[in-house]
Amino acid sequence: MKEEIRTILEDLLPLVDFDSDFLFSELNSLDVTTILMSLSDKYGIKLEALDATPKNLKTLDSIVALVERKLQEKQS
């Protein structure tokens, strides 16, 4: 899943370094919106503005964890 998310996000946001340990600091509000909307659409989950926290968007791994958590919530 991580590589799939990386590919999606790198295609949408080619100037962002998704290997950064401080990914959130590289994102502007449009980048954050793009990430939330594209992952919501791709995985059929609901990502909202409340999910756009520095903790959730700190690294690619934290974005993957967010998606996995939302998928688990959806199944319960």
C-alpha positions in Angstrom: 0.0 0.0 0.0 2.8 2.4 0.8 4.3 2.2 -2.7 0.8 2.7 -4.2 0.2 5.8 -2.1 3.7 7.1 -2.9 3.0 6.7 -6.7 -0.4 8.5 -6.4 1.0 11.4 -4.4 4.2 11.8 -6.5 2.1 12.0 -9.6 -0.1 14.7 -8.1 2.6 16.6 -6.3 5.9 16.1 -8.1 7.8 18.9 -6.3 7.2 17.4 -2.8 9.9 15.2 -1.3 7.9 12.2 0.1 11.0 10.8 1.7 11.2 13.9 4.0 11.0 13.4 7.8 9.2 16.7 7.9 6.8 16.3 5.1 4.1 18.4 6.7 6.3 21.5 6.6 6.8 21.2 2.8 3.0 21.2 2.1 0.8 24.1 1.5 -2.9 24.1 2.0 -3.6 23.1 -1.6 -1.2 20.2 -1.3 -2.9 19.0 1.9 -6.3 19.2 0.2 -5.0 17.3 -2.8 -3.7 14.5 -0.6 -6.9 14.2 1.4 -9.2 14.3 -1.6 -7.2 11.9 -3.8 -6.7 9.3 -1.0 -10.4 9.6 0.0 -11.4 8.9 -3.6 -8.9 6.1 -4.1 -9.7 4.1 -1.0 -13.4 5.1 -0.5 -12.7 6.6 2.9 -13.6 9.9 4.5 -10.6 12.1 5.1 -11.5 15.5 6.5 -9.8 18.8 7.5 -9.6 17.4 11.0 -7.3 14.7 9.7 -4.8 17.2 8.3 -2.6 17.4 11.3 1.2 17.5 11.5 1.2 14.1 13.1 -0.9 12.5 10.3 1.0 14.2 7.5 4.5 14.1 9.0 5.9 11.4 6.8 4.7 9.1 4.0 4.5 6.3 6.7 2.2 8.4 8.8 0.0 9.1 5.8 -0.2 5.3 5.1 -1.1 4.7 8.8 -3.9 7.3 8.5 -5.3 5.6 5.4 -5.1 2.1 7.1 -6.7 3.4 10.2 -9.6 4.9 8.2 -10.0 1.7 6.3 -10.3 -0.2 9.6 -12.8 2.2 10.9 -14.9 1.8 7.7 -15.0 -1.9 8.1 -16.1 -1.8 11.7 
